[in-house]
Amino acid sequence: MTFRCAELSLAVDEPLEGTAPVAQRWELVEREKPWGRDHGLVAEGAKVLLVKPLSGAAPRGIGTWSERRYLVCTNGARDPCCAIRGPAVAAALDRVRPGQVYECSHLGGHRFAANVLVLPDGLCFGRLDSRTAAALVEELEAGRLPLDHLRGRTALGPEQQAAEILLRRELGLTGLGDLRPVEGSGAEAPPRFACADGREVVAHLHAERLPPQRVSCRDEKVEAATRWTLLSVESS
C-alpha cells in the first residue's frame, strides 16, 4: 500500500492550529511549471513562492491588490500529496473566483494538503477539498473567518497562531476584524489580542508534544506535532 502523509496526519488527528508557515511578507515570482523540489530563491524579510496563475490572473504587488488572491500548493516535486489534492482545489476556487487563483510552490506542511494561502490577509488553511474550498471563499468574502481548516495567520508565530484560533472559538468571534494581535506580545509573555469592542484579552495556553510521526511521502523524516490547549483567558 502506498504511504500518503496526508492520510496519516488525518488518521492520527494531528492538530492544524499553529502549523501555518511564518512569514511577515510573501514574494511571488511567476514561473512556468515544473518547479522542482526547491527553487533556491531568497528575498530579504520575505518568503518566496513560485506561482502560476489560473484564468489569466497576474501577480502584482500585494499592496496594489483590490481583491483577495488564493494560492494553492500543487508542487508534487516536493510531496505527492500536494499534487494529488491541490489541483482540484485550485480548479474549484477558480470557478468561484476566476482571475484570483494561483498554483504555488511549497508552502510547508504538505501532510495538510490541500493547502491554501490567502493574500493579502496572510491566512493559511489546510485539509481543503473542492467543497470546503468554495465554502471558505464565501465566508471570507462575507467578512467572516472560518476556523475549521485554519492553520494560522502567517504573520504570527505558532503559539500566537494557535491562540487566535482557540480564543475565537472560546469567545465566539467570527468576524475577520474581531480579534487582532497586540504588537510585541507572544514572545516572552502570553499572546495578547485586542478585540473589536475595545477589550484586550490574554491567552494562556498549554503545549502538548505528540508522538513523532512521519511527515512526508518523499522521505522518512519524523516530527512531533504540538497540540495547543487554551487554559484560561484574561480580559481587561
Contacts in CASP RR format, 6 or more apart in sequence:
PFRMAT RR
TARGET T0000
AUTHOR 0000-0000-0000
METHOD contacts of the structure
MODEL  1
MTFRCAELSLAVDEPLEGTAPVAQRWELVEREKPWGRDHGLVAEGAKVLL
VKPLSGAAPRGIGTWSERRYLVCTNGARDPCCAIRGPAVAAALDRVRPGQ
VYECSHLGGHRFAANVLVLPDGLCFGRLDSRTAAALVEELEAGRLPLDHL
RGRTALGPEQQAAEILLRRELGLTGLGDLRPVEGSGAEAPPRFACADGRE
VVAHLHAERLPPQRVSCRDEKVEAATRWTLLSVESS
3 214 0 8 1.000
3 217 0 8 1.000
4 80 0 8 1.000
4 81 0 8 1.000
4 84 0 8 1.000
4 217 0 8 1.000
5 79 0 8 1.000
5 81 0 8 1.000
5 110 0 8 1.000
5 111 0 8 1.000
5 214 0 8 1.000
5 215 0 8 1.000
5 216 0 8 1.000
5 217 0 8 1.000
6 81 0 8 1.000
6 84 0 8 1.000
6 85 0 8 1.000
6 110 0 8 1.000
6 111 0 8 1.000
6 112 0 8 1.000
6 113 0 8 1.000
6 127 0 8 1.000
8 111 0 8 1.000
8 213 0 8 1.000
8 214 0 8 1.000
9 111 0 8 1.000
9 112 0 8 1.000
9 213 0 8 1.000
9 215 0 8 1.000
10 127 0 8 1.000
12 210 0 8 1.000
12 213 0 8 1.000
14 111 0 8 1.000
14 210 0 8 1.000
14 213 0 8 1.000
14 225 0 8 1.000
15 225 0 8 1.000
15 226 0 8 1.000
15 227 0 8 1.000
15 228 0 8 1.000
16 112 0 8 1.000
16 126 0 8 1.000
16 127 0 8 1.000
16 149 0 8 1.000
16 150 0 8 1.000
16 151 0 8 1.000
16 152 0 8 1.000
17 150 0 8 1.000
17 151 0 8 1.000
17 152 0 8 1.000
17 161 0 8 1.000
17 162 0 8 1.000
17 165 0 8 1.000
17 166 0 8 1.000
17 228 0 8 1.000
18 151 0 8 1.000
18 152 0 8 1.000
18 157 0 8 1.000
18 158 0 8 1.000
18 159 0 8 1.000
18 161 0 8 1.000
18 162 0 8 1.000
18 165 0 8 1.000
18 226 0 8 1.000
18 228 0 8 1.000
19 109 0 8 1.000
19 112 0 8 1.000
19 151 0 8 1.000
19 152 0 8 1.000
19 158 0 8 1.000
19 161 0 8 1.000
19 225 0 8 1.000
20 123 0 8 1.000
20 124 0 8 1.000
20 151 0 8 1.000
20 152 0 8 1.000
20 153 0 8 1.000
20 154 0 8 1.000
20 156 0 8 1.000
20 161 0 8 1.000
21 47 0 8 1.000
21 107 0 8 1.000
21 108 0 8 1.000
21 109 0 8 1.000
21 124 0 8 1.000
21 154 0 8 1.000
22 154 0 8 1.000
22 155 0 8 1.000
22 156 0 8 1.000
22 157 0 8 1.000
22 158 0 8 1.000
23 46 0 8 1.000
23 47 0 8 1.000
23 154 0 8 1.000
23 155 0 8 1.000
24 45 0 8 1.000
24 46 0 8 1.000
24 155 0 8 1.000
25 45 0 8 1.000
25 46 0 8 1.000
25 47 0 8 1.000
25 62 0 8 1.000
26 46 0 8 1.000
26 47 0 8 1.000
26 48 0 8 1.000
26 49 0 8 1.000
26 62 0 8 1.000
26 117 0 8 1.000
26 119 0 8 1.000
26 122 0 8 1.000
26 154 0 8 1.000
27 41 0 8 1.000
27 43 0 8 1.000
27 46 0 8 1.000
27 47 0 8 1.000
27 48 0 8 1.000
27 49 0 8 1.000
28 48 0 8 1.000
28 49 0 8 1.000
28 51 0 8 1.000
28 59 0 8 1.000
28 61 0 8 1.000
28 71 0 8 1.000
28 102 0 8 1.000
28 104 0 8 1.000
29 39 0 8 1.000
29 41 0 8 1.000
29 48 0 8 1.000
29 49 0 8 1.000
29 50 0 8 1.000
29 51 0 8 1.000
29 59 0 8 1.000
30 50 0 8 1.000
30 51 0 8 1.000
30 52 0 8 1.000
30 53 0 8 1.000
30 58 0 8 1.000
30 59 0 8 1.000
31 39 0 8 1.000
31 50 0 8 1.000
31 51 0 8 1.000
31 52 0 8 1.000
32 52 0 8 1.000
33 52 0 8 1.000
33 103 0 8 1.000
34 77 0 8 1.000
35 50 0 8 1.000
35 75 0 8 1.000
35 77 0 8 1.000
35 105 0 8 1.000
36 75 0 8 1.000
36 77 0 8 1.000
36 78 0 8 1.000
37 77 0 8 1.000
37 78 0 8 1.000
38 78 0 8 1.000
38 106 0 8 1.000
39 48 0 8 1.000
39 50 0 8 1.000
39 105 0 8 1.000
40 48 0 8 1.000
41 48 0 8 1.000
41 50 0 8 1.000
42 48 0 8 1.000
49 71 0 8 1.000
49 104 0 8 1.000
49 105 0 8 1.000
49 107 0 8 1.000
49 117 0 8 1.000
50 104 0 8 1.000
50 105 0 8 1.000
51 59 0 8 1.000
51 71 0 8 1.000
51 102 0 8 1.000
51 103 0 8 1.000
51 104 0 8 1.000
51 105 0 8 1.000
52 102 0 8 1.000
52 103 0 8 1.000
52 104 0 8 1.000
53 59 0 8 1.000
53 99 0 8 1.000
53 101 0 8 1.000
53 102 0 8 1.000
54 90 0 8 1.000
54 91 0 8 1.000
54 94 0 8 1.000
54 98 0 8 1.000
54 99 0 8 1.000
54 101 0 8 1.000
54 102 0 8 1.000
54 103 0 8 1.000
55 94 0 8 1.000
55 98 0 8 1.000
55 99 0 8 1.000
55 101 0 8 1.000
56 99 0 8 1.000
57 69 0 8 1.000
57 99 0 8 1.000
57 100 0 8 1.000
57 101 0 8 1.000
57 102 0 8 1.000
59 102 0 8 1.000
62 119 0 8 1.000
62 120 0 8 1.000
63 120 0 8 1.000
65 119 0 8 1.000
65 120 0 8 1.000
67 97 0 8 1.000
67 100 0 8 1.000
68 97 0 8 1.000
68 100 0 8 1.000
68 118 0 8 1.000
68 119 0 8 1.000
68 120 0 8 1.000
68 121 0 8 1.000
68 140 0 8 1.000
68 141 0 8 1.000
69 100 0 8 1.000
69 101 0 8 1.000
69 102 0 8 1.000
69 118 0 8 1.000
69 119 0 8 1.000
69 120 0 8 1.000
70 93 0 8 1.000
70 97 0 8 1.000
70 100 0 8 1.000
70 101 0 8 1.000
70 102 0 8 1.000
70 116 0 8 1.000
70 117 0 8 1.000
70 118 0 8 1.000
70 137 0 8 1.000
71 101 0 8 1.000
71 102 0 8 1.000
71 103 0 8 1.000
71 104 0 8 1.000
71 107 0 8 1.000
71 116 0 8 1.000
71 117 0 8 1.000
71 118 0 8 1.000
71 119 0 8 1.000
72 86 0 8 1.000
72 87 0 8 1.000
72 89 0 8 1.000
72 90 0 8 1.000
72 93 0 8 1.000
72 101 0 8 1.000
72 102 0 8 1.000
72 103 0 8 1.000
72 104 0 8 1.000
72 114 0 8 1.000
72 115 0 8 1.000
72 116 0 8 1.000
73 82 0 8 1.000
73 86 0 8 1.000
73 103 0 8 1.000
73 104 0 8 1.000
73 105 0 8 1.000
73 106 0 8 1.000
73 107 0 8 1.000
73 108 0 8 1.000
73 110 0 8 1.000
73 113 0 8 1.000
73 114 0 8 1.000
73 115 0 8 1.000
73 116 0 8 1.000
73 117 0 8 1.000
74 82 0 8 1.000
74 83 0 8 1.000
74 86 0 8 1.000
74 87 0 8 1.000
74 90 0 8 1.000
74 103 0 8 1.000
74 104 0 8 1.000
75 82 0 8 1.000
75 83 0 8 1.000
75 104 0 8 1.000
75 105 0 8 1.000
75 106 0 8 1.000
76 82 0 8 1.000
76 83 0 8 1.000
78 105 0 8 1.000
78 106 0 8 1.000
78 110 0 8 1.000
78 218 0 8 1.000
79 106 0 8 1.000
79 110 0 8 1.000
79 111 0 8 1.000
79 113 0 8 1.000
79 216 0 8 1.000
79 217 0 8 1.000
79 218 0 8 1.000
80 217 0 8 1.000
80 218 0 8 1.000
81 110 0 8 1.000
81 111 0 8 1.000
81 113 0 8 1.000
81 217 0 8 1.000
82 106 0 8 1.000
82 110 0 8 1.000
82 113 0 8 1.000
82 114 0 8 1.000
82 115 0 8 1.000
84 113 0 8 1.000
85 113 0 8 1.000
85 114 0 8 1.000
85 129 0 8 1.000
86 103 0 8 1.000
86 113 0 8 1.000
86 114 0 8 1.000
86 115 0 8 1.000
87 103 0 8 1.000
88 114 0 8 1.000
88 129 0 8 1.000
88 130 0 8 1.000
89 114 0 8 1.000
89 116 0 8 1.000
89 128 0 8 1.000
89 129 0 8 1.000
89 130 0 8 1.000
89 133 0 8 1.000
90 101 0 8 1.000
90 102 0 8 1.000
90 103 0 8 1.000
91 130 0 8 1.000
92 129 0 8 1.000
92 130 0 8 1.000
92 131 0 8 1.000
92 133 0 8 1.000
92 134 0 8 1.000
93 100 0 8 1.000
93 101 0 8 1.000
93 116 0 8 1.000
93 133 0 8 1.000
93 134 0 8 1.000
93 137 0 8 1.000
94 101 0 8 1.000
95 134 0 8 1.000
96 134 0 8 1.000
96 137 0 8 1.000
96 138 0 8 1.000
97 137 0 8 1.000
104 117 0 8 1.000
107 115 0 8 1.000
107 117 0 8 1.000
107 124 0 8 1.000
108 115 0 8 1.000
109 115 0 8 1.000
109 215 0 8 1.000
110 216 0 8 1.000
110 217 0 8 1.000
111 215 0 8 1.000
111 216 0 8 1.000
112 126 0 8 1.000
112 127 0 8 1.000
112 151 0 8 1.000
113 126 0 8 1.000
113 127 0 8 1.000
114 126 0 8 1.000
114 127 0 8 1.000
114 128 0 8 1.000
114 129 0 8 1.000
114 133 0 8 1.000
115 124 0 8 1.000
115 125 0 8 1.000
115 126 0 8 1.000
115 128 0 8 1.000
115 151 0 8 1.000
116 124 0 8 1.000
116 125 0 8 1.000
116 126 0 8 1.000
116 128 0 8 1.000
116 133 0 8 1.000
116 136 0 8 1.000
117 123 0 8 1.000
117 124 0 8 1.000
117 154 0 8 1.000
118 124 0 8 1.000
118 125 0 8 1.000
118 140 0 8 1.000
121 140 0 8 1.000
121 153 0 8 1.000
121 176 0 8 1.000
122 153 0 8 1.000
122 154 0 8 1.000
122 155 0 8 1.000
123 140 0 8 1.000
123 145 0 8 1.000
123 150 0 8 1.000
123 152 0 8 1.000
123 153 0 8 1.000
123 154 0 8 1.000
124 150 0 8 1.000
124 151 0 8 1.000
124 152 0 8 1.000
124 153 0 8 1.000
124 154 0 8 1.000
125 136 0 8 1.000
125 149 0 8 1.000
125 150 0 8 1.000
125 151 0 8 1.000
126 149 0 8 1.000
126 150 0 8 1.000
126 151 0 8 1.000
127 149 0 8 1.000
128 136 0 8 1.000
128 149 0 8 1.000
132 148 0 8 1.000
132 149 0 8 1.000
135 146 0 8 1.000
136 146 0 8 1.000
136 149 0 8 1.000
139 145 0 8 1.000
139 146 0 8 1.000
140 146 0 8 1.000
140 176 0 8 1.000
143 175 0 8 1.000
143 176 0 8 1.000
144 174 0 8 1.000
144 175 0 8 1.000
144 176 0 8 1.000
145 168 0 8 1.000
145 174 0 8 1.000
145 175 0 8 1.000
145 176 0 8 1.000
145 177 0 8 1.000
145 178 0 8 1.000
147 165 0 8 1.000
147 168 0 8 1.000
147 169 0 8 1.000
150 165 0 8 1.000
151 161 0 8 1.000
152 161 0 8 1.000
152 162 0 8 1.000
152 164 0 8 1.000
152 165 0 8 1.000
153 160 0 8 1.000
153 161 0 8 1.000
153 164 0 8 1.000
153 181 0 8 1.000
155 181 0 8 1.000
156 164 0 8 1.000
156 181 0 8 1.000
157 186 0 8 1.000
158 226 0 8 1.000
159 186 0 8 1.000
159 191 0 8 1.000
159 205 0 8 1.000
159 207 0 8 1.000
159 228 0 8 1.000
160 181 0 8 1.000
160 185 0 8 1.000
160 186 0 8 1.000
160 191 0 8 1.000
162 205 0 8 1.000
162 226 0 8 1.000
162 228 0 8 1.000
163 186 0 8 1.000
163 190 0 8 1.000
163 191 0 8 1.000
163 193 0 8 1.000
163 203 0 8 1.000
163 205 0 8 1.000
163 228 0 8 1.000
163 230 0 8 1.000
164 179 0 8 1.000
164 181 0 8 1.000
164 191 0 8 1.000
164 193 0 8 1.000
166 203 0 8 1.000
166 205 0 8 1.000
166 228 0 8 1.000
166 229 0 8 1.000
166 230 0 8 1.000
167 173 0 8 1.000
167 179 0 8 1.000
167 193 0 8 1.000
167 201 0 8 1.000
167 203 0 8 1.000
167 230 0 8 1.000
167 233 0 8 1.000
168 174 0 8 1.000
168 178 0 8 1.000
168 179 0 8 1.000
169 230 0 8 1.000
170 230 0 8 1.000
170 233 0 8 1.000
171 179 0 8 1.000
171 195 0 8 1.000
171 201 0 8 1.000
171 233 0 8 1.000
173 179 0 8 1.000
173 195 0 8 1.000
177 196 0 8 1.000
178 195 0 8 1.000
178 196 0 8 1.000
179 193 0 8 1.000
179 194 0 8 1.000
179 195 0 8 1.000
179 196 0 8 1.000
179 201 0 8 1.000
180 193 0 8 1.000
180 194 0 8 1.000
181 191 0 8 1.000
181 192 0 8 1.000
181 193 0 8 1.000
181 194 0 8 1.000
182 192 0 8 1.000
182 193 0 8 1.000
182 194 0 8 1.000
182 200 0 8 1.000
185 191 0 8 1.000
185 192 0 8 1.000
185 193 0 8 1.000
185 202 0 8 1.000
186 192 0 8 1.000
189 202 0 8 1.000
190 202 0 8 1.000
190 203 0 8 1.000
190 204 0 8 1.000
190 205 0 8 1.000
191 202 0 8 1.000
191 203 0 8 1.000
191 205 0 8 1.000
192 200 0 8 1.000
192 201 0 8 1.000
192 202 0 8 1.000
192 203 0 8 1.000
193 200 0 8 1.000
193 201 0 8 1.000
193 202 0 8 1.000
193 203 0 8 1.000
194 200 0 8 1.000
195 201 0 8 1.000
199 235 0 8 1.000
199 236 0 8 1.000
200 235 0 8 1.000
200 236 0 8 1.000
201 233 0 8 1.000
201 234 0 8 1.000
201 235 0 8 1.000
201 236 0 8 1.000
202 233 0 8 1.000
202 234 0 8 1.000
202 235 0 8 1.000
202 236 0 8 1.000
203 230 0 8 1.000
203 233 0 8 1.000
204 230 0 8 1.000
204 231 0 8 1.000
204 232 0 8 1.000
204 233 0 8 1.000
204 234 0 8 1.000
205 228 0 8 1.000
205 229 0 8 1.000
205 230 0 8 1.000
205 231 0 8 1.000
206 228 0 8 1.000
206 229 0 8 1.000
206 231 0 8 1.000
207 226 0 8 1.000
207 227 0 8 1.000
207 228 0 8 1.000
208 226 0 8 1.000
208 227 0 8 1.000
208 228 0 8 1.000
208 229 0 8 1.000
209 224 0 8 1.000
209 225 0 8 1.000
209 226 0 8 1.000
210 224 0 8 1.000
210 225 0 8 1.000
210 226 0 8 1.000
210 227 0 8 1.000
211 224 0 8 1.000
212 222 0 8 1.000
212 223 0 8 1.000
212 224 0 8 1.000
213 222 0 8 1.000
213 223 0 8 1.000
213 224 0 8 1.000
213 225 0 8 1.000
214 220 0 8 1.000
214 221 0 8 1.000
214 222 0 8 1.000
215 221 0 8 1.000
215 222 0 8 1.000
215 223 0 8 1.000
END
